[in-house]
Amino acid sequence: MKRYIILLGCVVVVISLLLSIYGRYKTKMSEISNNNLYYEDIYNKEITAGDLATIVNNAMDKNDRNGISKDEFGMYTENDMNSIKIDIKFLQSDEVYSIEPIYKNDISKFVRIYNTSKFKCTKIDYHKKTKFVKYLYFEELV
């Protein structure tokens, strides 16, 4: 009789452990899905400078909340987990600009200057380890 009680107790512990692991997995997948959906929703869609400024503010806020470190130039460094980098290609330049200098020089100036421009996200990359969005590339449209 004791063996059956011990065996039943072990089965209950194993089932509880498996359900706990599965619950954490589902929660993590939901978190990744919700995070990525915000960025994937704008992929290949035309957006305004104001919308892009909102995306930039959101990414900068997430980088700050996630404790992403900055290099000596004030640029966020990738951490292979939850960092977000955004680059923008403007029509009048062959260079690609990172969002940090734009953000630092007052994002509202960017919105004023490019208020009639449209932008399009043409590339999204993901962290291999966590599957979170790690990179967005925007191009100014004609």
LONUBA-824251 format. One record per residue (C-alpha): residue number from 1; residue in three letters; chain; y, z, x. Coordinates in Angstrom, 2 decimals, always signed. Each point is the difference from the previous one (the first is absolute). Layout:
N
<pt resi="NUM" resn="ALA" chain="A" v="Y" w="Z" u="X"/>
...
//
This chain:
142
<pt resi="1" resn="MET" chain="A" v="+0.00" w="+0.00" u="+0.00"/>
<pt resi="2" resn="LYS" chain="A" v="+2.39" w="+0.85" u="+2.87"/>
<pt resi="3" resn="ARG" chain="A" v="-0.56" w="-3.44" u="+1.54"/>
<pt resi="4" resn="TYR" chain="A" v="+1.08" w="-1.73" u="-3.19"/>
<pt resi="5" resn="ILE" chain="A" v="+3.17" w="+2.05" u="-0.22"/>
<pt resi="6" resn="ILE" chain="A" v="+0.84" w="-0.70" u="+3.66"/>
<pt resi="7" resn="LEU" chain="A" v="-0.80" w="-3.70" u="-0.46"/>
<pt resi="8" resn="LEU" chain="A" v="+2.13" w="-0.16" u="-3.16"/>
<pt resi="9" resn="GLY" chain="A" v="+2.85" w="+1.76" u="+1.82"/>
<pt resi="10" resn="CYS" chain="A" v="-0.20" w="-2.52" u="+2.86"/>
<pt resi="11" resn="VAL" chain="A" v="+0.04" w="-2.91" u="-2.46"/>
<pt resi="12" resn="VAL" chain="A" v="+3.05" w="+1.43" u="-1.76"/>
<pt resi="13" resn="VAL" chain="A" v="+1.82" w="+0.46" u="+3.35"/>
<pt resi="14" resn="VAL" chain="A" v="-0.83" w="-3.55" u="+1.13"/>
<pt resi="15" resn="ILE" chain="A" v="+1.12" w="-1.50" u="-3.33"/>
<pt resi="16" resn="SER" chain="A" v="+3.21" w="+2.06" u="+0.08"/>
<pt resi="17" resn="LEU" chain="A" v="+0.70" w="-1.14" u="+3.56"/>
<pt resi="18" resn="LEU" chain="A" v="-0.59" w="-3.65" u="-0.88"/>
<pt resi="19" resn="LEU" chain="A" v="+2.26" w="+0.23" u="-3.07"/>
<pt resi="20" resn="SER" chain="A" v="+2.73" w="+1.63" u="+2.11"/>
<pt resi="21" resn="ILE" chain="A" v="-0.20" w="-2.75" u="+2.64"/>
<pt resi="22" resn="TYR" chain="A" v="+0.08" w="-2.67" u="-2.69"/>
<pt resi="23" resn="GLY" chain="A" v="+3.02" w="+1.64" u="-1.68"/>
<pt resi="24" resn="ARG" chain="A" v="+1.94" w="+0.05" u="+3.28"/>
<pt resi="25" resn="TYR" chain="A" v="-0.94" w="-3.64" u="+0.61"/>
<pt resi="26" resn="LYS" chain="A" v="+1.25" w="-1.05" u="-3.46"/>
<pt resi="27" resn="THR" chain="A" v="+3.25" w="+1.95" u="+0.49"/>
<pt resi="28" resn="LYS" chain="A" v="+0.60" w="-1.64" u="+3.39"/>
<pt resi="29" resn="MET" chain="A" v="-0.73" w="-3.48" u="-1.39"/>
<pt resi="30" resn="SER" chain="A" v="+2.41" w="+0.63" u="-2.87"/>
<pt resi="31" resn="GLU" chain="A" v="+2.70" w="+1.11" u="+2.44"/>
<pt resi="32" resn="ILE" chain="A" v="-0.49" w="-3.14" u="+2.11"/>
<pt resi="33" resn="SER" chain="A" v="+0.03" w="-2.22" u="-3.08"/>
<pt resi="34" resn="ASN" chain="A" v="+3.19" w="+1.57" u="-1.39"/>
<pt resi="35" resn="ASN" chain="A" v="+1.77" w="-0.22" u="+3.37"/>
<pt resi="36" resn="ASN" chain="A" v="-0.99" w="-3.61" u="+0.62"/>
<pt resi="37" resn="LEU" chain="A" v="+0.68" w="-1.16" u="-3.55"/>
<pt resi="38" resn="TYR" chain="A" v="+3.71" w="+0.71" u="+0.47"/>
<pt resi="39" resn="TYR" chain="A" v="+0.14" w="-2.44" u="+2.94"/>
<pt resi="40" resn="GLU" chain="A" v="-2.59" w="-2.52" u="-1.21"/>
<pt resi="41" resn="ASP" chain="A" v="+1.94" w="-0.41" u="-3.24"/>
<pt resi="42" resn="ILE" chain="A" v="+2.85" w="-1.73" u="+1.87"/>
<pt resi="43" resn="TYR" chain="A" v="-2.22" w="-2.21" u="+2.19"/>
<pt resi="44" resn="ASN" chain="A" v="+0.97" w="-3.70" u="-0.32"/>
<pt resi="45" resn="LYS" chain="A" v="+2.68" w="+0.79" u="-2.58"/>
<pt resi="46" resn="GLU" chain="A" v="+3.70" w="-0.67" u="+0.28"/>
<pt resi="47" resn="ILE" chain="A" v="+2.02" w="+3.21" u="+0.10"/>
<pt resi="48" resn="THR" chain="A" v="+3.69" w="+0.81" u="+0.38"/>
<pt resi="49" resn="ALA" chain="A" v="+1.66" w="+1.79" u="+2.90"/>
<pt resi="50" resn="GLY" chain="A" v="+0.26" w="+3.07" u="-2.23"/>
<pt resi="51" resn="ASP" chain="A" v="-3.76" w="-0.03" u="-0.62"/>
<pt resi="52" resn="LEU" chain="A" v="-0.61" w="-0.43" u="+3.73"/>
<pt resi="53" resn="ALA" chain="A" v="+2.32" w="+2.92" u="+0.72"/>
<pt resi="54" resn="THR" chain="A" v="-2.05" w="+2.15" u="-2.40"/>
<pt resi="55" resn="ILE" chain="A" v="-3.21" w="-1.01" u="+1.80"/>
<pt resi="56" resn="VAL" chain="A" v="+1.61" w="+0.77" u="+3.37"/>
<pt resi="57" resn="ASN" chain="A" v="+1.18" w="+3.42" u="-1.22"/>
<pt resi="58" resn="ASN" chain="A" v="-3.48" w="+0.74" u="-1.34"/>
<pt resi="59" resn="ALA" chain="A" v="-1.68" w="-0.98" u="+3.27"/>
<pt resi="60" resn="MET" chain="A" v="+2.47" w="+2.01" u="+2.10"/>
<pt resi="61" resn="ASP" chain="A" v="-0.50" w="+3.01" u="-2.26"/>
<pt resi="62" resn="LYS" chain="A" v="-3.79" w="-0.27" u="+0.28"/>
<pt resi="63" resn="ASN" chain="A" v="+0.18" w="-0.30" u="+3.78"/>
<pt resi="64" resn="ASP" chain="A" v="+2.19" w="+3.12" u="+0.13"/>
<pt resi="65" resn="ARG" chain="A" v="-2.25" w="+1.98" u="-2.37"/>
<pt resi="66" resn="ASN" chain="A" v="-3.09" w="-1.05" u="+1.96"/>
<pt resi="67" resn="GLY" chain="A" v="+1.57" w="+1.17" u="+3.26"/>
<pt resi="68" resn="ILE" chain="A" v="-0.08" w="-3.40" u="+1.67"/>
<pt resi="69" resn="SER" chain="A" v="+1.53" w="+0.26" u="+3.45"/>
<pt resi="70" resn="LYS" chain="A" v="+2.78" w="-2.23" u="+1.31"/>
<pt resi="71" resn="ASP" chain="A" v="+0.39" w="-1.60" u="+3.41"/>
<pt resi="72" resn="GLU" chain="A" v="+3.10" w="+0.24" u="+2.20"/>
<pt resi="73" resn="PHE" chain="A" v="+1.68" w="-2.79" u="-2.02"/>
<pt resi="74" resn="GLY" chain="A" v="-0.50" w="+1.77" u="-3.34"/>
<pt resi="75" resn="MET" chain="A" v="-2.82" w="-2.30" u="-1.11"/>
<pt resi="76" resn="TYR" chain="A" v="-3.01" w="+1.50" u="-1.79"/>
<pt resi="77" resn="THR" chain="A" v="-3.22" w="-0.20" u="+2.00"/>
<pt resi="78" resn="GLU" chain="A" v="-3.24" w="-1.03" u="-1.64"/>
<pt resi="79" resn="ASN" chain="A" v="-2.51" w="+2.81" u="-0.36"/>
<pt resi="80" resn="ASP" chain="A" v="-3.10" w="-1.85" u="-1.32"/>
<pt resi="81" resn="MET" chain="A" v="+0.03" w="+2.20" u="-3.11"/>
<pt resi="82" resn="ASN" chain="A" v="+3.01" w="-0.14" u="-2.32"/>
<pt resi="83" resn="SER" chain="A" v="+3.00" w="-1.52" u="+1.79"/>
<pt resi="84" resn="ILE" chain="A" v="+1.88" w="-2.88" u="-1.65"/>
<pt resi="85" resn="LYS" chain="A" v="+1.91" w="-2.66" u="+1.91"/>
<pt resi="86" resn="ILE" chain="A" v="+2.17" w="-2.65" u="-1.64"/>
<pt resi="87" resn="ASP" chain="A" v="+1.49" w="-3.07" u="+1.65"/>
<pt resi="88" resn="ILE" chain="A" v="+2.50" w="-2.43" u="-1.50"/>
<pt resi="89" resn="LYS" chain="A" v="+0.62" w="-3.62" u="+1.02"/>
<pt resi="90" resn="PHE" chain="A" v="+3.50" w="-1.21" u="-0.91"/>
<pt resi="91" resn="LEU" chain="A" v="+0.89" w="-3.68" u="-0.45"/>
<pt resi="92" resn="GLN" chain="A" v="+2.92" w="+0.01" u="+2.46"/>
<pt resi="93" resn="SER" chain="A" v="-2.10" w="+1.35" u="+2.89"/>
<pt resi="94" resn="ASP" chain="A" v="-3.24" w="-0.82" u="+1.75"/>
<pt resi="95" resn="GLU" chain="A" v="-0.55" w="+3.69" u="+0.70"/>
<pt resi="96" resn="VAL" chain="A" v="-1.98" w="+2.42" u="-2.13"/>
<pt resi="97" resn="TYR" chain="A" v="+1.75" w="+3.29" u="-0.71"/>
<pt resi="98" resn="SER" chain="A" v="-1.60" w="+3.36" u="-0.55"/>
<pt resi="99" resn="ILE" chain="A" v="+1.27" w="+2.19" u="-2.84"/>
<pt resi="100" resn="GLU" chain="A" v="+0.99" w="+3.00" u="+2.09"/>
<pt resi="101" resn="PRO" chain="A" v="+3.32" w="-1.44" u="+1.33"/>
<pt resi="102" resn="ILE" chain="A" v="+0.84" w="-1.35" u="-3.47"/>
<pt resi="103" resn="TYR" chain="A" v="-0.69" w="+3.40" u="-1.53"/>
<pt resi="104" resn="LYS" chain="A" v="+1.92" w="+1.81" u="+2.71"/>
<pt resi="105" resn="ASN" chain="A" v="+3.08" w="-2.24" u="-0.47"/>
<pt resi="106" resn="ASP" chain="A" v="+0.18" w="+0.83" u="-3.72"/>
<pt resi="107" resn="ILE" chain="A" v="-2.35" w="-1.80" u="-2.33"/>
<pt resi="108" resn="SER" chain="A" v="+2.79" w="-0.42" u="-2.56"/>
<pt resi="109" resn="LYS" chain="A" v="+1.78" w="-2.39" u="+2.41"/>
<pt resi="110" resn="PHE" chain="A" v="-3.18" w="-2.08" u="+0.12"/>
<pt resi="111" resn="VAL" chain="A" v="-0.06" w="-0.15" u="-3.81"/>
<pt resi="112" resn="ARG" chain="A" v="+3.69" w="-1.01" u="-0.13"/>
<pt resi="113" resn="ILE" chain="A" v="-0.39" w="-2.73" u="+2.61"/>
<pt resi="114" resn="TYR" chain="A" v="-3.21" w="-1.45" u="-1.44"/>
<pt resi="115" resn="ASN" chain="A" v="+0.63" w="+0.72" u="-3.68"/>
<pt resi="116" resn="THR" chain="A" v="-0.53" w="-3.66" u="-1.00"/>
<pt resi="117" resn="SER" chain="A" v="-2.97" w="-0.57" u="+2.32"/>
<pt resi="118" resn="LYS" chain="A" v="-3.65" w="+0.07" u="-0.98"/>
<pt resi="119" resn="PHE" chain="A" v="-2.82" w="+1.27" u="+2.17"/>
<pt resi="120" resn="LYS" chain="A" v="-3.75" w="-0.45" u="-0.09"/>
<pt resi="121" resn="CYS" chain="A" v="-2.77" w="+2.12" u="+1.50"/>
<pt resi="122" resn="THR" chain="A" v="-2.28" w="-2.52" u="+1.73"/>
<pt resi="123" resn="LYS" chain="A" v="-2.27" w="+2.32" u="+1.97"/>
<pt resi="124" resn="ILE" chain="A" v="-1.68" w="+3.35" u="-0.57"/>
<pt resi="125" resn="ASP" chain="A" v="-2.23" w="+1.75" u="+2.54"/>
<pt resi="126" resn="TYR" chain="A" v="-2.07" w="+3.14" u="-0.48"/>
<pt resi="127" resn="HIS" chain="A" v="-1.05" w="+2.86" u="+2.25"/>
<pt resi="128" resn="LYS" chain="A" v="-3.64" w="-0.58" u="+0.93"/>
<pt resi="129" resn="LYS" chain="A" v="-0.87" w="+3.67" u="-0.12"/>
<pt resi="130" resn="THR" chain="A" v="+1.61" w="+1.05" u="-3.29"/>
<pt resi="131" resn="LYS" chain="A" v="+0.65" w="-3.33" u="-1.81"/>
<pt resi="132" resn="PHE" chain="A" v="+3.63" w="+1.04" u="-0.66"/>
<pt resi="133" resn="VAL" chain="A" v="+2.67" w="-2.70" u="+0.28"/>
<pt resi="134" resn="LYS" chain="A" v="+1.33" w="+0.01" u="+3.56"/>
<pt resi="135" resn="TYR" chain="A" v="+2.20" w="-3.10" u="+0.21"/>
<pt resi="136" resn="LEU" chain="A" v="+2.15" w="-2.16" u="-2.27"/>
<pt resi="137" resn="TYR" chain="A" v="+1.76" w="-3.20" u="+1.05"/>
<pt resi="138" resn="PHE" chain="A" v="+2.89" w="-1.31" u="-2.10"/>
<pt resi="139" resn="GLU" chain="A" v="+1.75" w="-3.34" u="+0.26"/>
<pt resi="140" resn="GLU" chain="A" v="+3.40" w="-0.89" u="-1.37"/>
<pt resi="141" resn="LEU" chain="A" v="-0.28" w="-2.98" u="-2.31"/>
<pt resi="142" resn="VAL" chain="A" v="+2.37" w="-2.95" u="-0.26"/>
//
